[in-house]
Amino acid sequence: MELMFKSIKEAIRFKSFLATNGLQDSFQEKRGRFIYSFQPIDTNKDQYVSALIQYIQTVKRNEWLDQVLQKKYRFESENERHDIIEVVSEMFAGERKELTALAGVVKEESILREAVIDLLDFKGTVAFDSFLRFRLKEYFKQVTTYLGIAIDEYKMEQDYQVFVQTLRDYLHDRVTRQSIVHLILDRPETFYDEALKEMKQEEIQGLLDPRLLSNHPVYVDSAVIAPLLSMAPNKIFLYTKDEDQPLIRTLKNIFEERIAVFSTNYFYRLAQAYTKHS
């Protein structure tokens, strides 16, 4: 079985990749084409299958994604393309279940394994580009679906970072109106001052900067983020039963070193101890 490549660069890269997997085969030039010749593969076919799958996953898939991002989506920045491809890779690795759920899980390993086995069983010469283009056509359609989701996720993340930086800048310029704030984030959200006295809604509304909601009506949470930004505390003690909720990530990103997170139970123990000593 032989694989034919258009360029010597691609042939050498392929040979080097397989060599790192312990497969020492050779290639030669024939009429301007570069032919990779497989040795009899019956004894180590699984090794060839595994190496070819890895090559498609780690080299050809990312190369293809990079080209599509440049030519179709006009992403000129290499860093941007890298970040989007990283999201796609995480989706295939099962690390972005919230994203793969939007398109369904692609059974990449089984799809590639079937195609590679068919390739290795062929008795003759196959152009590698043709194999990718035709035999893996449906696979790359699924990769395209993942790419579309990854682009949307990347753009949302960029918007999120701009939003966070805008609020950091606002916080930096805001005069502190409440030095220390304790906040129970469980429903209903409850604010306490530094003496652990509950802050009434009227008091919170009196501190609220109305520009926050008018300038950022989509993003700024009026129940938590806007009051905290308006108060601009030097220290925020946050108590919650669920530290993994997205709102906490946003609060940490905005307030950074000003914020500390504890369990809700810790607040009640703290309040009890404070009452005994007051």
C-alpha positions in Angstrom: 0.0 0.0 0.0 1.3 3.4 -0.9 0.3 7.0 0.0 1.0 9.8 -2.5 1.7 13.4 -1.5 1.8 16.6 -3.5 4.8 18.1 -1.7 8.0 16.8 -0.2 7.3 18.9 2.9 4.1 17.0 3.6 5.8 13.6 2.8 8.6 14.3 5.2 6.2 15.5 7.9 4.1 12.4 7.5 7.2 10.2 7.6 8.5 11.9 10.7 5.2 11.6 12.5 5.0 7.9 11.9 8.7 7.5 12.9 7.9 9.0 16.3 5.4 6.1 16.6 8.0 3.5 15.8 7.1 3.1 12.2 10.2 3.3 10.0 9.1 3.3 6.3 10.5 5.2 3.3 9.3 7.5 0.6 10.5 8.2 -2.9 9.8 10.7 -5.7 7.9 9.5 -8.8 7.1 12.0 -11.6 6.9 14.9 -9.2 4.9 13.1 -6.7 6.2 11.8 -3.3 5.2 8.2 -2.4 5.2 6.9 1.1 5.6 3.1 0.9 4.2 1.0 3.7 6.0 -2.2 4.7 3.8 -5.3 5.1 1.5 -4.1 7.9 -0.1 -7.4 9.0 2.0 -7.7 12.1 1.6 -4.1 13.3 -1.6 -2.9 11.6 -3.0 -1.6 14.9 0.1 0.6 15.3 -0.4 2.0 11.8 -4.1 2.6 12.4 -3.4 4.4 15.6 -0.6 6.6 14.1 -2.7 7.6 11.1 -5.7 8.5 13.3 -3.4 10.7 15.5 -2.0 12.3 12.4 -5.4 13.3 11.1 -6.6 14.5 14.5 -3.5 16.5 15.5 -2.1 17.7 12.2 -4.6 17.6 9.3 -7.7 18.6 11.3 -6.0 21.7 12.7 -4.4 22.5 9.4 -7.8 22.3 7.7 -9.4 24.4 10.4 -6.7 27.0 10.1 -7.3 27.3 6.3 -11.1 27.6 6.7 -10.7 30.3 9.3 -8.4 32.3 7.0 -10.2 31.8 3.7 -13.9 31.5 4.6 -14.2 33.4 7.9 -11.4 36.0 7.3 -9.6 35.6 10.6 -6.2 37.2 9.8 -4.8 37.0 13.3 -2.9 33.8 14.0 -3.6 34.1 17.8 -7.4 34.3 17.1 -7.2 31.2 14.9 -5.2 29.4 17.5 -7.8 30.2 20.2 -10.7 29.0 18.1 -9.0 25.8 17.0 -8.2 25.2 20.7 -12.0 25.4 21.4 -12.7 22.8 18.7 -10.0 20.5 20.1 -11.5 20.8 23.5 -14.9 19.9 22.0 -13.5 16.7 20.4 -11.7 15.9 23.7 -15.0 16.0 25.6 -14.0 19.0 27.6 -16.7 21.3 26.3 -19.9 19.3 26.8 -22.0 22.4 26.9 -20.9 23.2 23.4 -20.9 19.6 21.9 -24.5 19.3 23.2 -25.5 22.0 20.7 -24.5 19.8 17.7 -24.3 16.3 19.1 -21.2 14.3 20.0 -19.1 13.4 17.0 -17.7 9.8 17.3 -14.4 10.9 15.8 -12.4 7.9 16.8 -14.7 5.3 15.3 -15.2 7.4 12.1 -11.5 7.8 11.5 -10.7 4.2 12.5 -13.1 2.8 9.9 -11.7 5.1 7.1 -8.1 4.4 8.0 -8.6 0.6 8.0 -10.2 0.8 4.6 -7.2 2.8 3.4 -4.7 0.4 4.7 -6.6 -2.6 3.2 -6.4 -1.0 -0.3 -3.9 -2.7 -2.6 -2.4 0.2 -4.6 -1.5 3.9 -4.5 -3.8 6.5 -2.9 -3.4 10.3 -3.0 -3.6 11.4 0.6 -5.4 14.6 -0.3 -8.0 12.6 -2.2 -8.5 10.3 0.8 -9.1 13.3 3.1 -11.4 15.1 0.6 -13.6 12.2 -0.4 -13.4 9.4 2.1 -13.5 11.8 5.1 -16.0 14.3 3.5 -18.7 13.6 6.1 -16.2 13.8 8.9 -15.1 17.3 7.9 -18.7 18.4 7.6 -19.0 17.5 11.3 -15.8 19.3 12.0 -17.3 22.4 10.2 -20.3 22.2 12.5 -18.0 22.2 15.6 -16.1 25.1 14.1 -19.2 27.3 13.7 -20.0 26.7 17.4 -16.4 27.4 18.4 -16.4 30.7 16.5 -19.6 31.8 18.2 -18.1 30.8 21.6 -14.9 32.7 20.9 -16.8 35.8 19.9 -19.0 35.6 23.0 -15.9 35.2 25.1 -14.3 38.3 23.5 -17.4 40.3 24.2 -17.4 39.0 27.7 -13.8 40.1 28.2 -14.5 43.6 26.9 -17.5 43.8 29.2 -15.4 42.7 32.2 -12.7 45.2 31.4 -15.3 48.0 31.1 -16.6 47.2 34.5 -13.1 47.0 36.0 -12.4 50.4 34.6 -15.6 51.7 36.1 -14.7 50.2 39.5 -11.2 51.7 39.4 -12.7 55.2 39.0 -15.5 54.7 41.5 -15.3 56.1 45.0 -15.8 53.5 47.7 -19.2 54.0 49.4 -19.3 50.8 51.5 -15.9 49.6 52.7 -16.8 46.0 53.4 -19.8 44.0 52.1 -21.0 40.6 53.0 -23.2 39.0 50.4 -25.2 35.7 50.5 -25.6 34.8 46.9 -28.3 32.2 47.4 -31.9 33.2 46.7 -32.9 35.7 47.7 -29.5 37.6 47.5 -28.9 39.4 50.7 -26.4 42.1 51.4 -24.9 42.8 54.9 -22.6 45.7 56.0 -19.3 45.2 57.8 -21.1 44.8 61.1 -23.1 41.9 59.5 -26.3 44.0 59.6 -28.6 43.3 56.8 -28.9 46.1 54.3 -32.5 46.9 53.3 -33.5 47.3 49.7 -34.1 51.0 50.1 -30.5 51.5 51.3 -29.1 49.5 48.4 -31.2 51.4 45.9 -29.9 54.7 47.4 -26.4 53.6 46.7 -27.1 52.4 43.2 -25.6 54.3 40.3 -28.4 54.5 37.7 -25.8 54.9 34.8 -24.8 51.2 35.2 -28.2 49.9 34.1 -28.8 52.5 31.4 -25.3 52.0 29.9 -25.2 48.2 30.2 -28.8 47.0 30.3 -28.0 43.5 28.8 -25.0 42.5 30.9 -25.2 44.2 34.3 -27.1 42.1 36.8 -29.2 44.6 38.7 -29.6 42.4 41.8 -25.9 41.7 42.4 -23.3 43.3 40.0 -24.8 46.8 39.8 -25.1 47.2 43.6 -21.6 45.9 44.2 -20.1 48.2 41.6 -22.0 51.2 43.0 -20.7 50.5 46.5 -17.2 49.8 45.2 -16.2 47.9 48.4 -12.6 47.4 49.3 -13.5 43.9 50.3 -16.4 41.6 49.4 -17.1 38.5 51.4 -19.3 36.3 49.2 -21.2 33.2 50.6 -22.8 30.6 48.4 -23.8 26.9 48.2 -22.6 26.7 44.5 -19.1 28.2 43.8 -19.2 27.0 40.2 -22.1 29.1 39.0 -21.2 31.5 36.2 -22.1 34.7 38.2 -19.2 33.9 40.6 -16.8 33.6 37.8 -17.9 37.1 36.6 -17.6 38.6 40.0 -14.1 37.2 40.5 -13.1 38.6 37.1 -14.4 42.0 37.9 -13.5 42.5 41.5 -10.3 40.3 41.5 -8.4 40.5 44.8 -11.3 42.4 46.4 -13.4 39.3 46.6 -13.3 36.2 48.8 -15.7 33.3 48.5 -17.0 31.0 51.3 -19.8 28.6 52.0 -23.2 29.9 53.1 -22.8 27.8 56.3 -19.7 29.8 57.2 -21.6 33.0 57.1 -24.1 31.7 59.7 -21.3 30.5 62.0 -19.6 33.9 61.6 -22.9 35.8 62.3 -23.5 33.7 65.4 -20.0 34.3 66.7 -20.3 38.0 66.0 -23.5 38.2 67.9 -22.0 36.5 71.0 -19.1 39.0 71.1 -21.2 42.2 70.3 
